[in-house]
Amino acid sequence: MRSLEATLSRPPGGGGSGRDNVPPEEPMAELRRERSVQVGLGFGLSLLAATALGATLWQLLPAESVLPWALSPAAVAGFCWAGQLWYVGYSVDTVPTVGDPWRRLFGLANTLTLVRGALYAVVAGFVVVPAGTDLAWVPAVCYGVGVALDKLDGTVARTVGRPTELGTRLDTAFDTFGFVAAPLVAVLWGLLPMWYLAISAARYVFIAGVRLRRLRGLPVYDRPDSDLGKYLAGVQMAFITIALVPSVPTDLVWTVAPFVLAPSLAVFGRDYLAVSGRLPGWAGGK
């Protein structure tokens, strides 16, 4: 005799033997829809958006300035944008997409975050551009607008929309990418000293240290619940934007740079001491 659970689990329309274990069509359709979104975001959207960004920059940048360079900044920007959008697809694949995944991704706050990532990709494209060109103002403008959007998208998420784990991941990923692209351009152009790239490596070193502890089976504690890192990140963004402005005296930037960099590196050091249990007064500390 068929059990009550088996009877209730049969799909609408009944049917003979062999259909009792088939999942309902509606959840299967939802699963296929979400999977198609993930694949589309991970590959199709990345290629489409990267091509669009590269083509737009190719049209906007003066041909007489671009042709002598070994690599086109438009191509580099498109490649970097594709890499960032691949992370978008990866995030959607690992974050549960409840409801409409397209709406969750392309809500107003996340759209502003994605625009910020595109602007940072444009900045990255200028790593192949020599210093002193007529286009030297572009990285400062793009990074500065991206910094402004960084403040705006969080406000929009908290007021118009709602903060999501996906939005947090995108925000962190683009912040990290911006802290690599903008200082690298500034260093290559002589606007910042080489050692300022420590801010670009700091997060990756921190993450590597945490993962190494986990691989070794060592405990990993929580980071201190403090807004100091956020405030210092804002200071870093503002300072890097100023450093990229062509008219700002380079000597002044180099003089101020160590005083801006040191507190941020100190916070990363504090956080690692905390997660490794070496920070006195913190969980696990001695």
FENZIVEN-V315240 format. One record per residue. RES is the residue in three letters. PHI is phi in whole degrees, 0 to 359 (999 if undefined). Layout:
BEGIN
RES,PHI / RES,PHI
END
This chain:
BEGIN
MET,999 / ARG,291 / SER,289 / LEU,296 / GLU,298 / ALA,294 / THR,295 / LEU,291 / SER,274 / ARG,293 / PRO,293 / PRO,304 / GLY,100 / GLY,64 / GLY,132 / GLY,275 / SER,295 / GLY,93 / ARG,253 / ASP,294 / ASN,264 / VAL,280 / PRO,298 / PRO,305 / GLU,293 / GLU,295 / PRO,299 / MET,295 / ALA,295 / GLU,295 / LEU,296 / ARG,295 / ARG,295 / GLU,294 / ARG,293 / SER,294 / VAL,296 / GLN,297 / VAL,294 / GLY,297 / LEU,289 / GLY,289 / PHE,237 / GLY,299 / LEU,295 / SER,300 / LEU,293 / LEU,296 / ALA,292 / ALA,296 / THR,296 / ALA,296 / LEU,294 / GLY,298 / ALA,294 / THR,296 / LEU,295 / TRP,299 / GLN,283 / LEU,279 / LEU,284 / PRO,300 / ALA,298 / GLU,293 / SER,273 / VAL,278 / LEU,301 / PRO,291 / TRP,278 / ALA,295 / LEU,237 / SER,277 / PRO,299 / ALA,295 / ALA,292 / VAL,295 / ALA,298 / GLY,298 / PHE,297 / CYS,295 / TRP,294 / ALA,297 / GLY,296 / GLN,294 / LEU,289 / TRP,299 / TYR,295 / VAL,301 / GLY,299 / TYR,296 / SER,295 / VAL,296 / ASP,289 / THR,256 / VAL,257 / PRO,304 / THR,258 / VAL,277 / GLY,79 / ASP,268 / PRO,295 / TRP,295 / ARG,293 / ARG,295 / LEU,284 / PHE,258 / GLY,295 / LEU,301 / ALA,296 / ASN,292 / THR,296 / LEU,298 / THR,295 / LEU,293 / VAL,298 / ARG,299 / GLY,297 / ALA,294 / LEU,296 / TYR,293 / ALA,295 / VAL,298 / VAL,301 / ALA,299 / GLY,299 / PHE,275 / VAL,293 / VAL,261 / VAL,261 / PRO,291 / ALA,290 / GLY,84 / THR,277 / ASP,291 / LEU,264 / ALA,297 / TRP,281 / VAL,298 / PRO,301 / ALA,297 / VAL,293 / CYS,295 / TYR,290 / GLY,297 / VAL,295 / GLY,299 / VAL,296 / ALA,297 / LEU,294 / ASP,298 / LYS,284 / LEU,285 / ASP,294 / GLY,294 / THR,296 / VAL,297 / ALA,297 / ARG,278 / THR,251 / VAL,286 / GLY,251 / ARG,210 / PRO,297 / THR,229 / GLU,296 / LEU,298 / GLY,299 / THR,296 / ARG,295 / LEU,297 / ASP,299 / THR,295 / ALA,298 / PHE,288 / ASP,301 / THR,297 / PHE,296 / GLY,297 / PHE,287 / VAL,265 / ALA,294 / ALA,294 / PRO,298 / LEU,296 / VAL,299 / ALA,297 / VAL,292 / LEU,297 / TRP,270 / GLY,78 / LEU,275 / LEU,225 / PRO,289 / MET,301 / TRP,293 / TYR,290 / LEU,293 / ALA,301 / ILE,292 / SER,287 / ALA,271 / ALA,302 / ARG,295 / TYR,294 / VAL,295 / PHE,298 / ILE,297 / ALA,298 / GLY,296 / VAL,294 / ARG,294 / LEU,296 / ARG,297 / ARG,294 / LEU,297 / ARG,275 / GLY,76 / LEU,270 / PRO,292 / VAL,236 / TYR,264 / ASP,288 / ARG,283 / PRO,301 / ASP,277 / SER,218 / ASP,270 / LEU,300 / GLY,299 / LYS,294 / TYR,296 / LEU,293 / ALA,297 / GLY,297 / VAL,296 / GLN,300 / MET,300 / ALA,295 / PHE,294 / ILE,296 / THR,299 / ILE,297 / ALA,298 / LEU,281 / VAL,292 / PRO,301 / SER,277 / VAL,283 / PRO,299 / THR,294 / ASP,300 / LEU,293 / VAL,299 / TRP,295 / THR,291 / VAL,279 / ALA,310 / PRO,297 / PHE,287 / VAL,276 / LEU,285 / ALA,303 / PRO,298 / SER,294 / LEU,295 / ALA,296 / VAL,293 / PHE,299 / GLY,296 / ARG,299 / ASP,296 / TYR,290 / LEU,299 / ALA,291 / VAL,289 / SER,267 / GLY,78 / ARG,255 / LEU,269 / PRO,301 / GLY,84 / TRP,253 / ALA,306 / GLY,90 / GLY,283 / LYS,243
END
